[in-house]
Each structure stands twice: as C-alpha cells, then as structure tokens.
Amino acid sequence: MSNFSLDLSQSELKIVLEALIEKEGKMSAICESSNDEDEMADIGNDLIELRLLLNPMKERAINKYGNSIVNFSSAPL
C-alpha cells in the first residue's frame, strides 16, 4: 500500500476532525438503529475503517494542540 502525506494547519486539522467525528456519529447511529443486517454490515465495516483513521489522528492532534482541537462548540467563550 502506498502512503499519502498531507500537511495541515491547526485550523484545517480541526475542520477535518470535526467532519470525521460527525461522520462517525452518523454511521454509529445507523448501526445502532438499523434492522437491515446488510446495511449494518456495510456501514459497520466502513465505520471500522473510519475509526482506524480517526482515532490515531485525534490522539496525535490532542497531544500536539490540546483538547481544544476537538472542541467544536460554536458557543461564544
């Protein structure tokens, strides 16, 4: 397998993380609520792959930028 490298600024990384975390939540909700075994299997497999990408990325981002990198609240500080 070949690798793809990408350099992101902190604000760009935050956008990517927010999108991936939102996608993870939607996929997880489908898996929890669906009665269609084929759908659950397809979405579940994709969810595993998404988490294999997301979890290490999130961990590295938090280590570098702190927990605020995964705070997506739009409420004023």
Secondary structure as GFF3:
##gff-version 3
##sequence-region A 1 77
A	DSSP	alpha_helix	10	33	.	.	.	ID=ss1
A	DSSP	alpha_helix	37	65	.	.	.	ID=ss2
A	DSSP	three_ten_helix	67	70	.	.	.	ID=ss3
###
